[in-house]
Amino acid sequence: MTTALRGQIYWFDMGHGEKPWVVVSNNLRNRNLHTVLAARITTTPKPGIPTAVPLGPNDPLVGSILADDIVQLFDDELEASRSGGALSPSTIVELNKALAIALALP
């Protein structure tokens, strides 16, 4: 399998139907471990929540990334999922800010 890259979106079923998840772990980790960390994408609007990142017009989906809803996905799970494109650079910048808030980083 090709290594998952940060910002790539995968459709994956965690037991509640297929939903989109975006890879948030760094590429060095993704290359060397057999897992990635991913945040869920929702189509439900989440205004006013600093850990919810709205997707923009240059992103492949409509909705928000929930930076405080992070799971570990294994390589075999990614192989069984379908790709959903990748985030725009500007959305990744906003995701970085939301992850810092979610993880209480300075």
One Martini backbone bead per residue (centre of mass of N, CA, C, O) as a GRO file, in nm:
protein
  106
    1MET     BB    1   0.099   0.034   0.018
    2THR     BB    2   0.049   0.351   0.024
    3THR     BB    3   0.127   0.608   0.200
    4ALA     BB    4  -0.021   0.800   0.410
    5LEU     BB    5  -0.117   1.139   0.407
    6ARG     BB    6  -0.136   1.433   0.516
    7GLY     BB    7  -0.479   1.527   0.433
    8GLN     BB    8  -0.606   1.274   0.373
    9ILE     BB    9  -0.898   1.104   0.257
   10TYR     BB   10  -1.117   0.861   0.422
   11TRP     BB   11  -1.342   0.598   0.389
   12PHE     BB   12  -1.496   0.478   0.699
   13ASP     BB   13  -1.609   0.202   0.909
   14MET     BB   14  -1.698   0.225   1.272
   15GLY     BB   15  -2.022   0.108   1.286
   16HIS     BB   16  -2.191   0.385   1.143
   17GLY     BB   17  -2.089   0.397   0.882
   18GLU     BB   18  -1.968   0.571   0.628
   19LYS     BB   19  -1.685   0.792   0.683
   20PRO     BB   20  -1.494   1.070   0.697
   21TRP     BB   21  -1.129   1.087   0.709
   22VAL     BB   22  -0.838   1.259   0.835
   23VAL     BB   23  -0.508   1.287   0.817
   24VAL     BB   24  -0.289   1.404   1.107
   25SER     BB   25  -0.042   1.266   1.087
   26ASN     BB   26   0.273   1.239   1.024
   27ASN     BB   27   0.468   1.116   0.765
   28LEU     BB   28   0.683   0.969   0.930
   29ARG     BB   29   0.488   0.799   1.091
   30ASN     BB   30   0.331   0.674   0.851
   31ARG     BB   31   0.587   0.520   0.736
   32ASN     BB   32   0.680   0.357   1.024
   33LEU     BB   33   0.396   0.279   1.078
   34HIS     BB   34   0.071   0.088   1.092
   35THR     BB   35  -0.044   0.386   1.136
   36VAL     BB   36  -0.299   0.637   1.184
   37LEU     BB   37  -0.418   0.958   1.235
   38ALA     BB   38  -0.770   1.058   1.266
   39ALA     BB   39  -1.026   1.282   1.159
   40ARG     BB   40  -1.342   1.374   1.160
   41ILE     BB   41  -1.605   1.420   0.925
   42THR     BB   42  -1.872   1.655   0.898
   43THR     BB   43  -2.202   1.782   0.787
   44THR     BB   44  -2.241   1.922   1.047
   45PRO     BB   45  -2.276   2.209   1.179
   46LYS     BB   46  -2.005   2.398   1.391
   47PRO     BB   47  -2.051   2.671   1.524
   48GLY     BB   48  -1.812   2.804   1.759
   49ILE     BB   49  -1.602   2.568   1.730
   50PRO     BB   50  -1.255   2.553   1.754
   51THR     BB   51  -1.239   2.225   1.660
   52ALA     BB   52  -1.400   2.321   1.402
   53VAL     BB   53  -1.333   2.277   1.053
   54PRO     BB   54  -1.404   2.429   0.780
   55LEU     BB   55  -1.469   2.363   0.464
   56GLY     BB   56  -1.370   2.455   0.155
   57PRO     BB   57  -1.381   2.512  -0.192
   58ASN     BB   58  -1.091   2.331  -0.217
   59ASP     BB   59  -1.248   2.094  -0.112
   60PRO     BB   60  -1.398   1.767  -0.154
   61LEU     BB   61  -1.585   1.868   0.083
   62VAL     BB   62  -1.863   1.911   0.299
   63GLY     BB   63  -1.785   2.070   0.616
   64SER     BB   64  -1.622   1.929   0.914
   65ILE     BB   65  -1.353   1.915   1.127
   66LEU     BB   66  -1.284   1.704   1.414
   67ALA     BB   67  -1.012   1.760   1.619
   68ASP     BB   68  -1.153   1.591   1.881
   69ASP     BB   69  -1.182   1.329   1.669
   70ILE     BB   70  -0.960   1.072   1.730
   71VAL     BB   71  -0.804   0.806   1.543
   72GLN     BB   72  -0.689   0.478   1.481
   73LEU     BB   73  -0.545   0.355   1.177
   74PHE     BB   74  -0.490   0.086   0.989
   75ASP     BB   75  -0.359  -0.022   0.701
   76ASP     BB   76  -0.584  -0.236   0.641
   77GLU     BB   77  -0.814  -0.029   0.665
   78LEU     BB   78  -0.720   0.159   0.436
   79GLU     BB   79  -0.724  -0.056   0.210
   80ALA     BB   80  -1.052  -0.093   0.252
   81SER     BB   81  -1.077   0.187   0.170
   82ARG     BB   82  -1.166   0.506   0.043
   83SER     BB   83  -1.083   0.767  -0.134
   84GLY     BB   84  -1.129   1.154  -0.086
   85GLY     BB   85  -0.871   1.299  -0.109
   86ALA     BB   86  -0.767   1.644  -0.027
   87LEU     BB   87  -0.660   1.898   0.139
   88SER     BB   88  -0.610   2.213   0.163
   89PRO     BB   89  -0.370   2.419   0.275
   90SER     BB   90  -0.563   2.614   0.434
   91THR     BB   91  -0.699   2.388   0.602
   92ILE     BB   92  -0.444   2.281   0.740
   93VAL     BB   93  -0.386   2.535   0.901
   94GLU     BB   94  -0.655   2.522   1.063
   95LEU     BB   95  -0.611   2.238   1.177
   96ASN     BB   96  -0.361   2.301   1.344
   97LYS     BB   97  -0.508   2.493   1.539
   98ALA     BB   98  -0.725   2.290   1.639
   99LEU     BB   99  -0.528   2.079   1.753
  100ALA     BB  100  -0.400   2.264   1.964
  101ILE     BB  101  -0.662   2.301   2.121
  102ALA     BB  102  -0.742   2.001   2.170
  103LEU     BB  103  -0.431   1.951   2.308
  104ALA     BB  104  -0.321   2.198   2.469
  105LEU     BB  105  -0.132   2.376   2.297
  106PRO     BB  106   0.079   2.659   2.258
   0.00000   0.00000   0.00000
